[in-house]
């Protein structure tokens, strides 16, 4: 199977569920083994992590990292279809298309003997449980690499920065009263909307950086009121704040907590921004490899967060790099079938040409390290 056929097959598995994840992981394992690649399967909280290595043990070590899980979708979204060049289906862009191309690239990389390539297929990148993700556990357990590529959507550009994540629940307090006399009370639900608008107007929300126009603030959920005939005295709202590199999450929380009648109740998710230098030799080598087959690859910032942070926090340079597409997490998610071919080729060229490119940059490559 080629990368498009593999992507179509992967889309058919509803990997928003544990059962679908286990079945799809078995398929990924079988695909690698059918290409004579030895596979290690690791259990993480009842979910499978599929890993494989090819290449020598003493060369530079590159990680090709992807995730198999998707956000929930309607039943029809797990029936892939083609519309011209577009492969449409849940997870096509985020990121089963990239995952399929990585599986194919692993077979190509098995034929070279200068670079060690490590494939990691995680089951929980989309999970809210940020404190116990499989990639964090693997890296903390001593996973070694010189560079990591995670196949998040980038349209064949190279994501060298990503926003940080601050997902919080706020309690907004009001004053209860009878529903027939709302002017006697202080409606917490109405106040919560005003609080959200106030947060959108805070100084941090209007800042920009080199690669980002602004932070993003999404009101994802609002919960308030316990009786139809009562003015609600408490409203909870969940915010997904994506803050910029250089901004401080603690300062943002402090500013929000300083608003009248607002309590920061829970911090669900907190991830620092991802930053890697665009002059990093591996980033430069990847950019050159993309340029060979596709044209100039830009260094871009990504509004979303990814497991690239897991590698960066462990001192392993990491970027987001994926095929062309659109609509991820939406009803019409798609990936370009032609770009899957270009993506696979870029990965293979990057691996094949890496030793020479590092040497041209006057780097000494010994035992998996560029010094």
SULPEDA-V395456 format. One line per field, one symbol per residue. ss: DSSP state (@ for helix, = for strand, . for the rest). phi: phi as a letter, one per 30 degrees, with the letter a starting at -180 (. if undefined). burial: b if it has 24 or more other ideal C-beta (glycine too) atoms within 12 Angstrom, else e. A space follows every 50 residues. Layout:
BEGIN
ss = ???
phi = ???
burial = ???
END
This chain:
BEGIN
ss = ..@@@@@@@@@......@@@@@@@@@@@@@@@@@....======..==== ====.....========.......@@@@..===..===...@@@@@@@@@ @@@@@@@@@.....========.......@@@.@@@@@@@......==== .......=====.==========.=.==@@@@@@.=.@@@@@@@@@@@@@ ..@@@@.........=========.....==..==========.....@@ @@@@@@@....==========..==.....@@@@@@@@@@@@@.....== ==.....@@@@@@....===....==.......===@@@@@@@@@@@@@@ @@@@@@@@@@....==..==.
phi = .ddddddeddddddddceddddddddddedddddcicdbccccbhicdcc babbjddccecccccbbcdbdebdeddccdbcbidcccldiecbbddddd dddddddddddcbcbdcccbcccbdddddddbdddedddddjecacabcc dddbhiccdcbbddbbcbcccccbbdadddbdddcbdddddddddedddd cdeddcdbbecbdadbbcddabbaibadcbddcbbcbccccccdejdcdd ddddddddddicbddbcdbbbddcbbddceedddddddddddcbjdccdb ccddcadededddcicebbcabddaaidicdcebbddddddddeddddde ddceeddddddicccbhibcc
burial = eebbebbbbbbbbbbbeeebbbbbbbbbbebbeebebebebbebeebbbb bbbbbeeebbbbbbbbbbbbbebeeebbebeeeeebbbbbbbbbbbbbbb bbbbbbbbbbebebbbbbbbbbbbbbbeebeebbbbbbbeeebbbbbbbb bbbbbbbbbbbbbbbbbbbbbbbbebeeeeeeeebbbbbbbbeebbebbe ebebbeeeeebbeebbbbbeebebbeeeebbbbbbbbbbbbbbbbebebe ebbebbeebebbbbeebbbbbbbbbbebebbbbbbbbbbbbebbeebebb bbbbbbbbbbbbbbebbbbbbbbbbbbbbeeebbbbbbbbbbbbbbbbbb bbbbbebbeeeeeebeebebe
END
